[in-house]
Amino acid sequence: MPVIKRYLNRKLYDTNAKQYITLDGIAELIRAGDEIQVVDNATGEDITAVTLSQIIFEREKKQSGFLP
């Protein structure tokens, strides 16, 4: 399971690939069937649900069907 670390500057780092990743990159991992975990680097808190919500929001914002 890929572990993504979120730093204070809001950058996301994929510890398996050893490179920075975007929200779109995380969405691609999920579409490929990977289960991911996103943790806050400073606190160690699991923020996977918050990140997935952010991905959904950004996707809806880009499409014409923006959520009310």
Secondary structure, 3 states (H helix, E strand, C coil): CCEEEECCCCCEEECCCCEEECHHHHHHHHHCCCCCEEEECCCCCECHHHHHHHHHHHHHHHCCCCCC
